[in-house]
C-alpha cells in the first residue's frame, strides 16, 4: 500500500493513468496495435518509479 501511495505523489503516475484510460478505450474499440503499445508503455510508466535526480527537458 505504501508503494501505491508513493507512486500517486509523482506527476508521471497521473499522466500514465490518463494514457491508460485514453489508449485503453481506443485499443478496446479498434484493436489498433499502436494503441495497445501505448497502453503497455503507460502501464510501465505507472509501475516504474521516476529516477532520482533525472533532468527534465
Legacy VTK file of the C-alpha trace (Angstrom):
# vtk DataFile Version 3.0
C-alpha trace
ASCII
DATASET POLYDATA
POINTS 57 float
0.000 0.000 0.000
2.871 2.345 0.779
4.291 1.819 -2.730
0.979 2.751 -4.355
0.649 5.913 -2.272
4.215 6.961 -3.062
3.607 6.427 -6.779
0.473 8.590 -6.714
2.580 11.516 -5.498
4.579 11.552 -8.733
3.217 13.528 -11.710
4.207 10.799 -14.160
1.761 8.424 -12.477
-1.176 10.689 -13.234
-0.050 11.127 -16.843
0.293 7.358 -17.174
-3.213 6.831 -15.771
-4.641 9.264 -18.307
-2.779 7.495 -21.125
-4.020 4.092 -19.955
-7.615 5.302 -19.961
-7.426 7.024 -23.349
-5.365 4.426 -25.180
-7.174 1.580 -23.444
-10.530 2.813 -24.707
-9.108 3.174 -28.217
-7.432 -0.252 -28.107
-10.616 -1.913 -26.856
-12.702 -0.313 -29.598
-10.346 -0.735 -32.561
-7.742 -3.341 -31.550
-5.165 -0.972 -33.036
-1.620 -2.264 -32.370
-0.351 1.279 -31.813
-2.953 1.926 -29.098
-2.066 -1.383 -27.459
1.612 -0.353 -27.466
0.738 2.979 -25.862
-1.179 1.093 -23.153
1.808 -1.131 -22.447
4.140 1.876 -22.249
1.709 3.705 -19.969
1.492 0.726 -17.623
5.289 0.714 -17.430
5.222 4.451 -16.727
2.779 3.832 -13.909
4.632 0.911 -12.338
8.230 2.100 -12.619
9.296 4.922 -10.281
10.930 8.088 -11.543
14.696 8.203 -11.341
16.057 10.455 -8.626
17.944 13.434 -9.980
16.779 12.933 -13.549
16.831 16.074 -15.654
13.688 17.089 -17.465
13.986 18.814 -20.821
LINES 1 58
57 0 1 2 3 4 5 6 7 8 9 10 11 12 13 14 15 16 17 18 19 20 21 22 23 24 25 26 27 28 29 30 31 32 33 34 35 36 37 38 39 40 41 42 43 44 45 46 47 48 49 50 51 52 53 54 55 56
